[in-house]
Amino acid sequence: QVQLVESGGGLVQAGGSLRLSCAASGRTSSSYTMGWFRQAPGKEREFVTAISWGAWTSDTRYTDSVKGRFTISRDSAKNTVYLQMVSLKPEDTAIYYCAAQIGRLRVGAAMAPDYWGQGTQVTVSS
């Protein structure tokens, strides 16, 4: 079992920045994917970004609407993934969920989380 704990959400003005953190604990794997999804009021949960790694390499993936504004990274020593968000827009307002998937993302495949965090609210005011 893996536990994911998010932190870093809050209220920010449009154009501002926030950094989310997701700390993983429990039984993890050397081949793994962690990422972020978000759910805005009245909308379905959507994929935002993921970082996928194996023994030697890692790669990242972003949904089009956040490319160039969001950056995902990880600190392997701390089992923590970060989401740096800049140039935030009101449409980025949502609950952001950390997610983890055993194994790497395959090319063309969607992330299919095995574990979810509890979510953290991000609100961007105009």
C-alpha positions as CSV (number, residue, x, y, z in Angstrom):
1,Q,0.0,0.0,0.0
2,V,1.2,3.5,-0.8
3,Q,0.1,6.7,0.9
4,L,0.2,10.1,-0.9
5,V,0.0,13.3,1.0
6,E,-0.4,16.6,-0.9
7,S,0.4,20.1,0.4
8,G,0.9,23.6,-1.0
9,G,-2.5,24.5,-2.3
10,G,-4.1,27.9,-1.7
11,L,-5.5,31.1,-3.1
12,V,-3.5,33.1,-5.6
13,Q,-4.2,36.0,-8.0
14,A,-4.1,35.4,-11.7
15,G,-0.5,35.5,-13.0
16,G,0.8,34.2,-9.7
17,S,2.6,31.0,-8.7
18,L,2.1,28.1,-6.4
19,R,4.1,24.9,-5.7
20,L,2.4,21.7,-4.8
21,S,4.1,18.8,-3.1
22,C,3.2,15.1,-2.9
23,A,5.0,12.9,-0.5
24,A,4.8,9.2,-1.0
25,S,5.2,6.6,1.7
26,G,4.8,2.9,2.0
27,R,5.6,0.2,-0.6
28,T,6.9,1.9,-3.8
29,S,8.7,0.5,-6.8
30,S,11.9,1.3,-8.7
31,S,9.7,1.7,-11.8
32,Y,7.0,4.2,-11.1
33,T,4.8,7.0,-12.3
34,M,3.6,9.9,-10.2
35,G,1.4,12.7,-11.4
36,W,-1.3,15.2,-10.9
37,F,-4.9,15.3,-11.8
38,R,-7.4,18.1,-11.2
39,Q,-11.1,18.5,-10.9
40,A,-12.9,21.7,-11.3
41,P,-16.5,22.3,-10.0
42,G,-19.0,20.6,-12.2
43,K,-16.3,19.0,-14.3
44,E,-14.7,15.6,-14.6
45,R,-11.3,14.8,-13.1
46,E,-8.6,15.4,-15.8
47,F,-5.0,14.6,-16.2
48,V,-2.5,17.4,-15.7
49,T,1.0,16.0,-15.7
50,A,3.1,13.0,-14.8
51,I,6.7,12.0,-14.3
52,S,7.6,8.4,-15.0
53,W,10.9,6.8,-14.1
54,G,12.8,3.5,-14.2
55,A,16.3,2.4,-13.1
56,W,18.1,5.0,-15.3
57,T,15.8,7.4,-17.0
58,S,12.7,9.5,-16.4
59,D,10.3,11.3,-18.6
60,T,7.5,13.8,-18.2
61,R,4.1,14.4,-19.8
62,Y,1.8,17.4,-19.7
63,T,-1.7,18.2,-20.9
64,D,-1.6,20.9,-23.5
65,S,-3.3,23.6,-21.4
66,V,-0.5,23.7,-18.9
67,K,2.6,23.2,-21.1
68,G,5.1,26.0,-20.6
69,R,3.4,27.0,-17.3
70,F,3.6,23.9,-15.1
71,T,6.7,21.9,-14.3
72,I,6.7,18.5,-12.5
73,S,9.8,17.3,-10.8
74,R,10.8,14.8,-8.1
75,D,13.2,14.3,-5.3
76,S,13.9,10.6,-5.2
77,A,15.6,10.8,-1.8
78,K,12.4,12.3,-0.2
79,N,10.0,10.2,-2.3
80,T,8.3,13.5,-3.2
81,V,7.0,15.0,-6.4
82,Y,6.6,18.7,-6.9
83,L,4.3,20.7,-9.2
84,Q,5.5,24.2,-9.9
85,M,2.8,26.3,-11.4
86,V,3.4,29.8,-12.8
87,S,1.3,32.2,-14.8
88,L,-1.8,30.8,-13.1
89,K,-5.2,31.4,-14.7
90,P,-8.7,31.4,-13.2
91,E,-9.4,28.3,-15.2
92,D,-6.7,26.5,-13.3
93,T,-8.9,26.6,-10.2
94,A,-9.6,23.0,-9.1
95,I,-8.9,20.4,-6.5
96,Y,-5.5,18.9,-7.4
97,Y,-5.0,15.3,-6.7
98,C,-1.7,13.5,-6.5
99,A,-1.7,10.1,-8.1
100,A,0.7,7.1,-8.4
101,Q,0.9,4.2,-10.8
102,I,3.1,1.2,-10.5
103,G,5.3,1.0,-13.5
104,R,6.3,3.5,-16.2
105,L,3.9,5.2,-18.6
106,R,3.9,3.6,-22.0
107,V,3.9,5.7,-25.1
108,G,0.4,6.6,-26.0
109,A,-1.1,5.2,-22.9
110,A,-3.0,7.3,-20.3
111,M,-2.0,7.3,-16.7
112,A,-4.1,4.8,-14.7
113,P,-3.4,5.5,-11.0
114,D,-3.3,2.8,-8.5
115,Y,-3.2,5.3,-5.6
116,W,-4.7,8.7,-5.0
117,G,-4.0,11.5,-2.5
118,Q,-6.8,13.3,-0.7
119,G,-6.5,16.5,-2.8
120,T,-5.6,20.1,-2.3
121,Q,-7.5,23.1,-3.3
122,V,-6.0,25.6,-5.8
123,T,-8.0,28.8,-6.3
124,V,-6.9,31.5,-8.8
125,S,-8.7,34.8,-8.6
126,S,-9.1,37.1,-11.5
